[in-house]
Amino acid sequence: MANKISHLLNATELLDIYGTPALSDRERLEIFAFSKEEKILFNKLRKPCDALYFFLCLSFFKMKKTFVNIDYKSVSIDWNHLVERYFPECILSKELPERAQQFRIKNMILDLCDYRRLTKELQSEMIEDLSQVAYKHPRQRQLCKELLNLLYNSRIAIPGYAVLQNMVSRAWNGETKRLTKAYLRHTTLKERKAVFSLLEKSESMYPLMKLKQEMKTFNTYDIWDEIDKLQNLQSLFAVSSRVLESLQLPKATISYYSDLITYYNGARLSQLNTHMVGIYLLCYVHMRYQSLNDNLLEAFKKRTQSTKLKALEYAKAESLKYMDCMRTMRKQVSQVLLTIFHYPDPKFVAKAPLYKELPESEFLAAALLLVDEKFDKERLFWKFIDDSESVIKLNLRSLFEVIRFDATDHDVLNDVIDYLKGAFYADKTPPLPPHIKKWIGTERETHLFKEGNIILNRFEFFIYRRIVHHLHSNKLS
């Protein structure tokens, strides 16, 4: 609703509706073939020139659903075809019937086709119907096409272009008034000033210009800049969510109004209706906030996946070291046993030959390693997470705390997110609710719990992985 003067239809569309059709010879044979009922009406017309006009108007009306302004010069080929086909013995002048007769002939056609003229009463009804759907069509072109559909479905002949413009303009202006009244009713003066503060220059640039800058990379500084934008918009996003819900605007309309802010500069916006600009800004805030949130979600996914891969690589590397150590140890212990077996004095074995195969300092470690049953990759994975606790807090927790997660189909995950955000600032880690503990599963208690209490940093990263899993499953947005 930014343009007061809107081209409802382009040149091609105008020609399609109001222009005289250009027919091929084959099309003339088909279109100018009339039914029995149509010929009965034709026979009621005494003058051949009236009958000829009737044939042309009827044919074009069936194609266009409107009455084309007929000029015999522009339809001379069609005129000649009709004369040769239906009036072979008549000599006809290329003069149109009188205006009154033209009107009567058009009424005959409307009755024949079961169509109506657009009277003032019908026009008011159409405008009222159009106003009911105007919130879905923020552009006048869209609204005009909706009007054409309404006319077609109501079997009303399409009026002249000026009438279409007037009807669309009235419905469009009515929707503008509805929106501005609702905007003023559902916002306070303080909130409206906060919205327009986006257009006020501070320091070297306008806040709106900074908001429009897109995120370039997922580097730390770019992420911090994106977090800063998101936090600055939080209060306005809350206002926009409340107001736009009251305005009952569909997402497509909100997106269109938001694009107007992206398209127009500050000077152009100042020339538009102040209250409508306020609505456009709220739509922009609403869409931009979600875009920023999506960017941070993507950064959160990438960094969580990166930490997970590093932990897996660490566990794999450590397990390989362990396997190498075990292989070496088995060889050494094997040599120790062989030395004992082959020693000449079975009652006494000197330590020196044994220590030659396995140093004395490694005896105890070898003994413990051979009976160690605790080794597993999962334990090494969580050891890496423990060692990376400060990095996770810096790179992931800062993102987790500002991102809006809407797990609409997963109530437990919503509860977990709320629990975790609260646990960060609690003096003591609160006990885990039973339904969340059940959701985690007893098989994970070995690594996530210690003496019945949750290990917060491990639980934190476990939840981050679960969130990313649902993001990839399109269950979380």
N, C-alpha and C positions, 0 to 999 in steps of 0.2 A: 504494500500500500504506500510505496514511496513516491510513485509518479501520479500526479494529478491528471496529466494528459497521457493516456495510454492508447497505443494502437491495438485495438481489440483484435483485428484481423489483418493479416498481411495481404499484399496485392494478389497473391495466388488464391488465398482463401476467399477474398472478396469476389474474385472472378468465378470461383467455383459455385458460390451461392447466387450472386446477382448477375453474373455475366451471361450473355447469350451463348448457348452451347455450340461448339463446332462439331458437326456430325459428319460421319463418313457415309457413303452411299448405302452400305450395308445397314448402318445404324438407322438411317432414314426409313428404310423398308420395314424395320422392326418397330421403331418408335411411332411412326405415323400409321400403324395398323391399329384400327380402333375396334372396340368391342361393340356388340349389338346394342347394349344400353347407351353407349356413347353416341352411336349413330342415330338413335332415337332422338336424343337431345339436339343433335345436329340438324335433323329434319324439321325441328320446331322453329329453326331460324329461317326467316323468309329470305333474307338477302344473302347471296353467296359470299359477299365480303365479310359479313358477320360470322358466317359458318367457317370461313377460312381463319379468321381471327380466333374463333373458338378452338379450332384444331391446334393452332400454334400455342395458344395459352395453356390448353389442357396438356399437351405433350411436354412442354417445358415445366409446368407445375408438377407433373408426376416425377420429373427428374430432380427438381430443385426444392420442392415444397415451399416455393414462394413464386410470386408473379413477376416475371422478368419484364422490364420495360422494352417492348418490342418496337424495333425500327426495321421496316421492311427492307431498307437498304443493306442492313447488316445480316439479314436472313434471306437474302434474295434467292439463294440456291434452295433453301427449304420451301420458300414461297412457290417457286417454280415447280418443285416436286409435287406439292399438294395440289396445285392447279392442274397439272397434267394427270394426276392420279384420281382426283375427285371432281374436278370441274373442267373436263376436256372440251366441252362445247361452250364454255362461258368466256367472255372477255371481261377481265376484272382490272380495276384500277388499284394502284398501290396506295390506297388511302385507308387509314384506320377508322373504325366506327366512331361515332360520337362518344364523348366521355360517359354519358349516362348509360349508353348501350354497352360500353366496355365494362362498366361496373356491374350491370346485370349479367353479362356473360361470365364474369369472374365469380359471381355468386352461384351461378349454375354449376360451375366447375367445383366450387367448394362443397356444394351439396352432393354432387356426384362422387367426389372423393372422400366424403365424410370428414371434411375439415372445417375449421371455424376461423373467422377473422379475429384478430387481436383487438377486442374492444377495450375501453378504459377499465371496465370492471375486471376483465380477464387479465389486463395488464397489471392491475393492483395485486391480483392473486399470484401472478407469476413473480412479481417482485418480492412478495412475501415468502413464496417458496424458495426463491433464490437467496433471500436473506438468511434462511434457515441453514443453508449449506455454505454460506460465504466464508465462514471461519476455516473451511477446508481449502479455500482457493484465494490465497493472498494476492495473486496477480489478476489484473482485470481480464487479461486474455483467457485465463483459466475459467474465470467467472462467466465470460461470454460463451465459452464452449458449453459450460454447464447449462446456461440459459437456452442455447440451441437444442440441447438434449431434452430439456423440459418442454420446449415448444413441440418438438417432434413426438414425444411420448404423450402429450396432451392433444395431439392432432390439431395444432394451431398453425396457420400459415405464418412463415417467417416474415416479420415486418421489415420495413426499410432500415438501412444501417443506422440512421439517426435515432430511430426508436430503440434499436438495440443498445446504442451508446447510452441513451438516457436511462434505460432500465438497469443496465449494469452499473452505471454511475450511482444511481439511487441505492441499490443494494450494497454497493461497495462503501459508500459514505455512511450508510446505516451501520455496517459492521465496524467502521472506524469509530463511530460514536459509541457503540457498545463496548469496544475494547478500551477506549480512553476513560469512559465512566467506570468500568470495572477496575482499571489500573489505579485510578484515583481512590476508589473505594477500598481497595485491598492493600494500599501502601500508605505509609506515613510520610510526612514532609521530610523527616530525617532520612528515611530510606531512599526517597527520590533524590535527595541531595547526594547521598552516597553513590547512587547509580551514576549520576552525572559527573561525579568526581573523576570518573574514568576519562572524561574529555578535558579535564583541567590540567594544564601543563605544570609539571613539577620538576625542578632542577633542569635537566637537559632534554627531557622528552615527556610525551604524554603517557600516562599509565596504560592507555589502550594500545599505544604503539608497542610498548614492551610486551603486553599480553599477546599481541599478534605474532611476535617472533617465534618461529617454530624451533623445536629442539633439533639440534644438528647431530649430536652423537650421544652415546651412553656413557661418556666420561663423567667422572665424579663432579666436576664443576658444572657441567650441563645439567646433571641430575639435581644438584643443589639449586640451580637457577629455576628448574621446573617445580621443585618443591616450594620454593619461595612464591612463585606465581600462584600455585594451588592454595597455599595458606592465605595469601592476600585476597583470594576470591571466595573463601569459605563462607563468610557472613553474607555476601551478595548472592552466592549460590543458594543459600537457605531462603533468602527473600524470593529469588527467581522461581524456586521450586514451589513455594506456596502460592505466589501470584499466578504463575502459568497454569497451575492446576485449577485455580479459580476461573481463569479465562477460558479453560476448556479447549485449548489449541492442540491440534494433532502435531505429531513430531515433524511432519513435512512442512507445516506452516512455521513452526518454531525454527526449523533449519533455514527456511527461506528468509525470515526476518533477521536471523543471525548473519546470513550472508550479506545482507544489506550493510551491516556494520563493517564487514570485511571489505566490501566494495567501495563504500563512500568514505571520503576523508572528513575530518572534523568540520571544515568550512561548509561542505555540502550538507552535512547533517544538521547544522545550525539553521538551514533554510526550511527544514521540514517541520511538521507539527511536533511541538515539544514533547507532548505526552506519548505520541507514537514512537518518537526517538527513544523515550524511556523504555517502552515495551521492546523495541529492537535491541536495546542494550541488555535488558534482562534475558532476552532470548540468546544473545551472544554469550553472556556470562554462563547461562545454563549449558550451552553446547561446548563452550571453550573449557569450562571446568571438567566436563566429562572427557574431553580430548586430552587435557593435561593428566587426568587420572589414568587414562588408557596408556599414555606414554610412560608414566611411572610404573604401571602394572607390567609393561613390557620390560622395563629396566629391572624390576623386581624378579621377573621370571628369569631373565638372563643371568643375573647375579646369583640367584639361588641355584640354578643349573650349574653355573661355573663352580660354586663352592662344593656342590655335590660331586662333580667330576673330579675335583682336586682331592676330595676325601677318598673317593674310590681308587684313584691313582695311587694315593699314599698307602691305602690298605693293600693294594696289589703289590706295590714295591716292597712293603714290609713283609708280606707273605713270601715273596720270592727270596728275600734275605733269610727268612726263617727256614725255608726249604733248603737253601744252600748250606746254612749252618747245620741243619739236621743231617744232610748228606756227609758233610765233613766230620761231624761228631760220630756218626755210625762207623765210618772208616777207622777213626781213632780208637773207639771203644772195641771194635773188632780186632785191631792190632794188639790192644792191651790184653784181651782175652787169649789170643794166640800166644802172646809172650808168656802168660801164666801157664798155659797148657804145655808149652815146649820147654819150660825152664827145667834145667837138669836136676835141681833139688826140689822135690815136690813139697817138702815141709817148710821151705823158706824161699821167698821170691824177693829179690832185691828191688828196691823202689826205682833205682836209676833206670833200668830198662823200661819200666812202666812209664816213667815221666818223659822218657824219650819219645814215646808214642803219643802221650797226652800230658801236657804240662801240669804240674801239681796245682797251679793256680786255677786251672779250668776243670778240675775234677768235680767240685761241688756243682758248678754251673751245668756240667754235662749230666750229672746225676739228676738234677732237677728238670732239665730240658727233656730228658728221655721219658719222664713220667708226667710232663705238662699236658693236660687235657683241656686247658682253657683257651688255647689259641683259636681264633676265628677272625675272619675279615671284618665282621660287623663290629667287633670290639675295637679294632684298629680304626675303622671308619669314625666311630664316636670319639676316639682319642684325638683324631685330627680336629673334630668339631670343638672339643675342649680346648685344644691349643689355639684354635682360631676364634675364640669367643669375642675378643676385642674387635677383630675385623668384621665379624658378623654383626655386632652392635652398630658399628659405624656404617657399613654398607647396606645392611638389610633391615635392621630395626628402624632406622630413620625413615626408610621407605614404607615399611609396614605400618608405622604409626600415623602416617598422613593419608594413605590410600583408602578410598572407600571400596569395601568389598561387599558385593550384593549377591550372596549365595542363595538365591531365591528358592532353590529346590533342595537345600541342604541346611535344615535348621540346626543340626548339631554343630556343623562347621561354623555357623554364625555364632553359636554360643562359645565355641572354642576361641574364636577371634576376640570376642568381648572379654573372655576370661584372661587371655594372654595379655591384652592391652592393659587390663587392670592389674595384673600380677607384676608388671614392670615397675610400678610405683608403690607397691605395697611394702610395708616394713618387713613382713614375713610372707613367703609364698603361700597363698591361700590353698586350702585342700581342694583337690580336683573333684568336681561334681560326679556322682556315680555314673550318670548316663554318658559323660565324656570319657570316663575311665573305661567303660564298657566298649565305647566306640574305638578307643585306642587298641584294645585287645591285650590279653595277658601275655602273649608271646613277646611283647615289646617291653614288658616291665623290667626285664634284666638290664636293659641299657638306659631306660628313661627314668627309672625309680631307684632310690637308694634308701633302704630301711623304711620303705613305705612312703617316703616323701619324693616329690617330683624333682628331677634335676632340671632346673629351669632353662639353662642354655641349650641342653639337648632337646628338651621338649619344644622350645622355640623353633629350632631348625627343623624338627620333625613336622611341625605345623606348617612351616613355610613350604616344605616339600609337598605336603598334602594340598595346599592352596594351588601350587603350580600344577599339580596333577589335575585338579578340577578345572583350572584355566585351560589346559590343553584338551580337556574333555568337553569343552564348551558348556560346562555346567555352572561356571562362575564368571561373572562379568563385572 
